[in-house]
């Protein structure tokens, strides 16, 4: 199973921007489902944005129009550009490549804190 190392998190004020990246342990070229997830304190992990091969890119309603997911197959990297950040975006962000309903191993994630 592919593993990821996430980076790029930090502390920003509301309205700010951050770009997250995760590097995969192997080629992501043929991975069917690939996405960013997040977990806020006291809440369940949730989908943020996801690629599905042959299908549309999915975004959580709460981030549509503010976040953009992209991938660089040559660098085995998945990025998440986040803009107009809100306090409710505060969470630990993770990459994963689920197979059906089964998630792969979770990495350390990267902390994003949005606060004034």
Secondary structure as GFF3:
##gff-version 3
##sequence-region A 1 116
A	DSSP	beta_strand	4	7	.	.	.	ID=ss1
A	DSSP	beta_strand	10	12	.	.	.	ID=ss2
A	DSSP	beta_strand	18	24	.	.	.	ID=ss3
A	DSSP	beta_strand	33	39	.	.	.	ID=ss4
A	DSSP	beta_strand	46	52	.	.	.	ID=ss5
A	DSSP	beta_strand	58	59	.	.	.	ID=ss6
A	DSSP	beta_strand	67	72	.	.	.	ID=ss7
A	DSSP	three_ten_helix	73	75	.	.	.	ID=ss8
A	DSSP	beta_strand	77	82	.	.	.	ID=ss9
A	DSSP	three_ten_helix	87	89	.	.	.	ID=ss10
A	DSSP	beta_strand	91	96	.	.	.	ID=ss11
A	DSSP	beta_strand	110	114	.	.	.	ID=ss12
###
